[in-house]
Amino acid sequence: MRSARATMLGFLLTFVAVMPALAHHSFNAEFDTTKPTTIHGTTVKFEFINPHCILTVDVPDATGKVTRWSVEFGNPNVLLRAGWRRDTVKPGDAVTIDGFPTRDGKPAMGGARFTLADGRQLFTGQPVELPPNSAPATPSK
């Protein structure tokens, strides 16, 4: 009986230890790195959470119709080391984000370059960068 409990406990601890690795995804599997995109919009909220920080942005198109985008950045530890804080981006801030859209067509992207209204650019902590001298397309949504 004792051996069965020890075996079960060992299995449970191993399962819990590998769960984060199972849940993580490949950047290239989720985002299309062949279609650099730029969005300009107004921050709705910034979630400084693991495993990735998430920025929600309202993005108007040429007709004024607003689409709510979700932008994934690196994890909080990486962003903290790059100078970010929980209050670096506040609701109402105008932002420009260059990155790569999701492969499923939803209004979401992996942010590769983040620019505040004052022109400051901040590291996004993502594993890919935009090609040099790239001029990403504005989404047609």
Backbone hydrogen bonds, N-H to C=O, Kabsch-Sander energy under -0.5 kcal/mol:
donor,donor_aa,acceptor,acceptor_aa,energy
5,R,1,M,-2.0
6,A,2,R,-2.3
7,T,3,S,-2.4
8,M,4,A,-2.5
9,L,5,R,-3.0
10,G,6,A,-2.4
11,F,7,T,-2.4
12,L,8,M,-2.6
13,L,9,L,-2.7
14,T,10,G,-2.2
15,F,11,F,-2.6
16,V,12,L,-2.5
17,A,13,L,-2.1
18,V,14,T,-1.7
19,M,15,F,-1.0
22,L,18,V,-1.9
23,A,19,M,-2.1
24,H,20,P,-1.1
30,E,26,S,-1.5
31,F,27,F,-3.0
32,D,101,P,-3.0
33,T,31,F,-1.0
35,K,32,D,-1.6
37,T,99,G,-3.0
38,T,137,A,-2.3
39,I,97,I,-2.6
41,G,95,V,-2.4
42,T,58,D,-2.2
43,T,93,D,-3.0
44,V,56,T,-3.4
45,K,56,T,-1.2
47,E,54,I,-3.4
48,F,46,F,-0.7
49,I,47,E,-1.5
53,C,74,G,-2.4
54,I,47,E,-2.0
55,L,71,V,-2.8
56,T,45,K,-3.0
57,V,55,L,-0.5
57,V,69,W,-2.5
58,D,42,T,-2.8
59,V,57,V,-0.6
59,V,67,T,-3.1
61,D,65,K,-2.3
64,G,61,D,-1.6
67,T,59,V,-2.6
69,W,57,V,-3.5
69,W,67,T,-0.6
70,S,107,P,-1.6
71,V,55,L,-3.1
72,E,109,M,-2.8
73,F,53,C,-3.0
74,G,124,T,-3.4
79,L,75,N,-2.1
80,L,76,P,-3.0
81,R,77,N,-1.9
82,A,78,V,-1.0
83,G,80,L,-1.6
84,W,79,L,-2.7
88,T,85,R,-1.8
92,G,43,T,-2.9
93,D,90,K,-2.3
95,V,41,G,-2.6
96,T,115,T,-2.4
97,I,39,I,-2.6
98,D,113,R,-2.8
99,G,37,T,-2.8
100,F,110,G,-2.0
102,T,106,K,-0.5
102,T,108,A,-1.9
103,R,30,E,-2.4
105,G,102,T,-1.0
108,A,106,K,-2.5
109,M,70,S,-2.2
110,G,100,F,-2.6
111,G,72,E,-2.3
111,G,109,M,-0.7
112,A,98,D,-2.9
113,R,98,D,-2.5
114,F,122,L,-1.1
115,T,96,T,-2.9
116,L,120,R,-2.7
117,A,94,A,-1.0
119,G,116,L,-2.3
122,L,114,F,-2.3
134,S,131,P,-1.6
137,A,36,P,-1.6
